[in-house]
Every structure is written in C-alpha cells, then in structure tokens.
Amino acid sequence: MLSSSLPRMAGLVLALSVTMAMPASADALRDQIAPTGKLRVAIAISPAGGVFWSTKNAAGGYAGVPVTLGKEMAAQLGVPVEYVAHQNSGQIVDAASKGTWDVTFLPQDPEREGKLAFGPIYEVADATYIVKAGSPATNFATLDQPGVKIAAVNNTTTMRGAIAHLRNAKVTGYQTYDEILGLLKSGEIDAFALSRETLNELAKKIPGTRVLDETFKQTVTSVAVPPNHPLALAFAAKFLTDATSNGTLRKAYDDNGMKDKPIRTK
C-alpha cells in the first residue's frame, strides 16, 4: 500500500504547494469543488452505518460519519450540502467520471487510485468474515474449502481482498448490503466479508453467527475527489487534516454512535 500511495502523495503535495504559492479565490475553489452551487457528497447506504456506510431514515434523511463530515465541509465553503446516495463504494467510483458528485469519503486501494484523487486517511479497518449460524468454520483454513460460498459487496476493496485471500472458497459480489444480509440470515451463503467492526454489530442481530478472529486485510478509508481537481483536493485534504486534529472527526464519530471507537489513521 505504501509504495502504491507514493504517486498519490506526490500529487497531493504538488496540489498543496501550488495552492499555497498561488492562493485561489473563493470563487475559483467553489467553481471546482461545488460547480452546481452545492457540495454534492457521495455516500453509500446500508443498515449498518458507521465510518464509511451511511443510513437513511424513514423521513428520507441521512446519517453517518461521511454525512456529518460532508455537512461540515459544505459549511466551511459557504454552500448548501446535497447527498448523492449509492448502493456501494464501487458505484461511487464508477460515477466519478460522470460529474454527479464533488467529494466523497470511501475505502481506498491501488485500483481506485487511478480513478480518484485521494487525500488523507481517516480510518483503518480490519477485514474478516462472519459465518452463518451452524457453520463448522472456526478460522480461515476451515472456511476456505471447495463449495463454500462467500459474499462481498460488489466491486469493493474488501471483495478484491477476499478474492486474493481465498484459494478454494468462491467469492460472489452483490450490489447491496441488504441483499447479503438476507442471504446470511437464510443460510444461502456461508460467510460475508466486511470490516470487523460492522460484522461484530451484525453478529448481535443474527443469532448463531460468528465473526472469525483472524484478519485478511486492512482497509483504509480516505477523503476523495474526482481526478484533475487540484483545488478541490487541496481543500479536502486540509479539511480532513484539520478535522482530525481539532476534534471535528471525533465529534462525527461520537454523534453517530461510536463514542468508544478510537480513531485509526495508520
């Protein structure tokens, strides 16, 4: 991850240097980061919520760490915020070239670094598997067997990690968290690959399921903007750096039910 991040970090340093050398006017920045007059924040929806996932309530409103951070970023820019909902992070990445969103907070990996411009990391999560009720699997070795069905959210860093990790079990991608949740409850899949934190909460809701102790990869979550938006990237990077140090990120965690969760940036 470190070697693959060097070009991204070099580009970020260059963008920040250019911004400091030739300060952009507020109008120039807003033209690049909020061209519609609103800050359009791309989010992914699931019942889980958390550091990356957001939730939608019955009244149509959204909650989650990305929702809170997006609202604060829009306030600093002096523009309204608009949330652009997707089913998963892969859809957010695919939409980057369509101009439908301005900033997002999502898991980062080498494949995505060629499609988005990433700023600082604000979360490091351990990825593992939850196994269905009655599963004989107790660790990765007993899970990775022929005929075992593993689900992951389609076109995500976790799905790519699970495919690379497992040699015998079959990994299948699904578009939504909800779909996988239903399959796990009914026993139609043997396991679900996701972050340990989210799976621990899921295990409390589905009796008999278990989260395996081992970790197959660490997923980092970062702020990101579409490519070739240097002013937007510089602003987003400074925003997240400041948010991490001044308590804004901590408050976003606390306000979204994660008061006991430590902030991990490395």
URWOVEN-V168272 format. One record per residue. N is the residue number from 0. PSI is psi in whole degrees, 0 to 359 (* if undefined). Layout:
N | PSI
N | PSI
This chain:
0 | 320
1 | 313
2 | 323
3 | 339
4 | 349
5 | 313
6 | 321
7 | 315
8 | 323
9 | 318
10 | 322
11 | 316
12 | 319
13 | 315
14 | 318
15 | 322
16 | 317
17 | 318
18 | 321
19 | 326
20 | 323
21 | 82
22 | 129
23 | 146
24 | 160
25 | 323
26 | 319
27 | 319
28 | 313
29 | 327
30 | 330
31 | 321
32 | 340
33 | 63
34 | 340
35 | 359
36 | 355
37 | 155
38 | 109
39 | 110
40 | 118
41 | 128
42 | 158
43 | 135
44 | 135
45 | 169
46 | 348
47 | 319
48 | 195
49 | 206
50 | 321
51 | 307
52 | 146
53 | 163
54 | 158
55 | 131
56 | 176
57 | 334
58 | 358
59 | 4
60 | 167
61 | 152
62 | 156
63 | 162
64 | 315
65 | 326
66 | 313
67 | 315
68 | 320
69 | 320
70 | 318
71 | 321
72 | 317
73 | 320
74 | 320
75 | 327
76 | 340
77 | 32
78 | 159
79 | 158
80 | 144
81 | 131
82 | 131
83 | 105
84 | 140
85 | 167
86 | 336
87 | 173
88 | 330
89 | 321
90 | 324
91 | 315
92 | 315
93 | 331
94 | 354
95 | 324
96 | 354
97 | 353
98 | 29
99 | 350
100 | 162
101 | 327
102 | 154
103 | 169
104 | 111
105 | 164
106 | 145
107 | 141
108 | 172
109 | 323
110 | 322
111 | 338
112 | 342
113 | 355
114 | 340
115 | 164
116 | 117
117 | 145
118 | 207
119 | 154
120 | 139
121 | 0
122 | 139
123 | 123
124 | 146
125 | 129
126 | 137
127 | 201
128 | 145
129 | 134
130 | 152
131 | 163
132 | 133
133 | 359
134 | 139
135 | 352
136 | 130
137 | 347
138 | 181
139 | 321
140 | 318
141 | 341
142 | 323
143 | 74
144 | 152
145 | 139
146 | 350
147 | 133
148 | 119
149 | 133
150 | 148
151 | 157
152 | 131
153 | 140
154 | 42
155 | 166
156 | 323
157 | 320
158 | 315
159 | 322
160 | 320
161 | 320
162 | 318
163 | 330
164 | 319
165 | 138
166 | 333
167 | 319
168 | 154
169 | 128
170 | 127
171 | 135
172 | 139
173 | 152
174 | 326
175 | 151
176 | 317
177 | 318
178 | 315
179 | 321
180 | 317
181 | 320
182 | 324
183 | 318
184 | 322
185 | 351
186 | 13
187 | 343
188 | 158
189 | 332
190 | 163
191 | 127
192 | 126
193 | 185
194 | 146
195 | 318
196 | 313
197 | 320
198 | 326
199 | 321
200 | 322
201 | 322
202 | 332
203 | 338
204 | 342
205 | 100
206 | 137
207 | 341
208 | 155
209 | 143
210 | 126
211 | 148
212 | 331
213 | 163
214 | 129
215 | 343
216 | 161
217 | 132
218 | 129
219 | 139
220 | 133
221 | 167
222 | 146
223 | 154
224 | 165
225 | 157
226 | 158
227 | 36
228 | 68
229 | 323
230 | 318
231 | 317
232 | 316
233 | 317
234 | 314
235 | 321
236 | 315
237 | 320
238 | 311
239 | 323
240 | 314
241 | 319
242 | 326
243 | 324
244 | 333
245 | 5
246 | 354
247 | 317
248 | 318
249 | 317
250 | 323
251 | 319
252 | 309
253 | 318
254 | 347
255 | 31
256 | 22
257 | 48
258 | 332
259 | 358
260 | 123
261 | 152
262 | 125
263 | 118
264 | 0
265 | *
